[in-house]
C-alpha cells in the first residue's frame, strides 16, 4: 500500500474506469485500473466516503453510494482500534477490528478521505509491512 495520497489517486483511476466503461465487476476493475486488490478496496472506501460509488450485486458503478452502512461501520471499528493501539500493521488491525483484510482496506480508504490516518511501509521486516495510525 502506498502513502495516503495514493489512495486518492487510485480512487481517481477507479472513477475514470467506471466513468468510461460503465458498471464493472471487481475483476474487471482490477484489470482495467491495474491496481491490486488492496489498492482497489482502499479506492472503493475513498469513493464511498465521497458518495460516488455503489455496488449492485457483484458490479460497481458510479452513483450515490449504498456502501455507507458497511464501510462506514468498518471505518468506525478501525478508528477505535487505532485510537487504542496507535501505530499498527494492517493484519493486526484487521484481526483486532474483526474484519478481513479487504474490509480493513476499504475502511482505511474511507478514513484516508476524511484525512484521519497516515501510513508508511516498514521495510525492516523480512516481508515489508504497512503501518497505519491516526493523524
C-alpha positions as CSV (number, residue, x, y, z in Angstrom):
1,X,0.0,0.0,0.0
2,X,1.3,3.4,-0.9
3,X,1.1,6.5,1.2
4,X,-2.3,8.0,1.9
5,X,-2.0,10.4,-1.1
6,X,-2.0,7.3,-3.4
7,X,-5.5,6.3,-2.0
8,X,-7.0,9.4,-3.7
9,X,-5.1,8.8,-7.0
10,X,-6.3,5.2,-7.0
11,X,-9.8,6.4,-6.4
12,X,-9.5,8.6,-9.4
13,X,-8.4,5.6,-11.5
14,X,-11.5,3.7,-10.4
15,X,-13.8,6.6,-11.0
16,X,-12.3,7.1,-14.5
17,X,-12.7,3.4,-15.3
18,X,-16.3,3.4,-14.3
19,X,-17.0,6.7,-16.0
20,X,-15.5,5.5,-19.3
21,X,-16.7,1.9,-19.3
22,X,-19.8,1.9,-17.2
23,X,-20.5,-0.7,-14.5
24,X,-17.7,-3.2,-13.9
25,X,-17.1,-6.2,-11.7
26,X,-14.3,-6.2,-9.2
27,X,-12.2,-8.4,-11.5
28,X,-12.7,-6.0,-14.5
29,X,-11.9,-3.1,-12.2
30,X,-8.6,-4.8,-11.2
31,X,-7.6,-5.4,-14.8
32,X,-8.7,-2.0,-16.1
33,X,-7.1,0.0,-13.4
34,X,-4.0,-2.2,-12.9
35,X,-4.5,-1.9,-9.1
36,X,-4.0,-4.8,-6.7
37,X,-7.0,-5.9,-4.6
38,X,-5.9,-3.9,-1.5
39,X,-5.4,-0.7,-3.5
40,X,-8.8,-1.2,-5.2
41,X,-10.6,-1.8,-1.8
42,X,-9.0,1.4,-0.4
43,X,-10.1,3.3,-3.5
44,X,-13.6,2.0,-3.1
45,X,-13.7,3.1,0.5
46,X,-12.5,6.6,-0.6
47,X,-15.2,6.8,-3.3
48,X,-17.8,5.5,-0.9
49,X,-16.9,8.3,1.6
50,X,-17.4,10.8,-1.3
51,X,-20.8,9.3,-2.1
52,X,-19.6,8.4,-5.7
53,X,-19.8,4.6,-6.0
54,X,-22.4,2.0,-5.4
55,X,-22.5,-1.8,-5.7
56,X,-25.3,-3.8,-7.3
57,X,-24.7,-7.5,-6.8
58,X,-21.1,-8.0,-8.0
59,X,-20.9,-4.9,-10.1
60,X,-19.7,-1.4,-9.1
61,X,-21.0,1.7,-10.8
62,X,-20.9,5.4,-10.2
63,X,-23.8,6.9,-8.3
64,X,-25.0,7.6,-4.8
65,X,-23.3,5.1,-2.5
66,X,-25.1,2.2,-0.9
67,X,-21.9,1.2,0.8
68,X,-22.0,3.6,3.8
69,X,-23.6,1.2,6.3
70,X,-20.9,-1.4,5.8
71,X,-17.8,0.6,5.1
72,X,-18.7,3.4,7.4
73,X,-19.3,1.0,10.3
74,X,-16.0,-0.8,9.5
75,X,-14.2,2.6,9.4
76,X,-15.6,3.3,12.9
77,X,-14.2,-0.1,14.1
78,X,-10.8,0.7,12.6
79,X,-10.7,4.2,14.1
80,X,-11.5,2.7,17.5
81,X,-8.7,0.2,17.2
82,X,-6.2,2.8,16.1
83,X,-7.2,5.2,18.8
84,X,-6.4,2.5,21.4
85,X,-3.4,0.8,19.8
86,X,-1.7,3.6,18.0
87,X,0.6,2.6,15.1
88,X,-0.2,-0.9,14.0
89,X,0.1,-3.2,10.9
90,X,-2.8,-4.0,8.7
91,X,-3.1,-7.7,9.7
92,X,-3.2,-6.8,13.4
93,X,-5.6,-4.0,12.7
94,X,-8.0,-6.3,10.8
95,X,-7.8,-9.1,13.4
96,X,-8.5,-6.8,16.3
97,X,-11.3,-5.0,14.5
98,X,-12.7,-8.4,13.5
99,X,-12.6,-7.6,9.8
100,X,-11.0,-9.4,6.9
101,X,-8.0,-7.5,5.3
102,X,-10.0,-6.3,2.3
103,X,-12.7,-4.8,4.6
104,X,-9.9,-3.1,6.6
105,X,-8.6,-1.6,3.4
106,X,-12.0,-0.2,2.4
107,X,-12.3,1.3,5.9
108,X,-8.8,2.8,5.6
109,X,-9.8,4.3,2.3
110,X,-12.8,5.9,4.0
111,X,-10.7,7.3,6.8
112,X,-8.0,8.4,4.4
113,X,-10.6,10.5,2.5
114,X,-11.5,12.1,5.9
115,X,-7.8,12.8,6.4
116,X,-7.8,10.8,9.6
117,X,-4.9,8.4,9.0
118,X,-1.3,8.2,8.0
119,X,0.6,5.2,6.6
120,X,4.1,4.0,6.0
121,X,5.8,0.8,4.8
122,X,8.1,-0.7,7.3
123,X,10.9,-2.1,5.2
124,X,12.9,-3.5,8.2
125,X,10.8,-6.7,8.2
126,X,11.7,-9.7,6.1
127,X,8.4,-9.0,4.4
128,X,7.6,-5.3,4.3
129,X,4.6,-4.4,6.4
130,X,2.2,-1.5,6.1
131,X,1.8,0.5,9.3
132,X,-1.1,2.8,9.9
133,X,-2.0,5.3,12.6
134,X,-4.4,8.2,13.3
135,X,-3.3,11.8,12.5
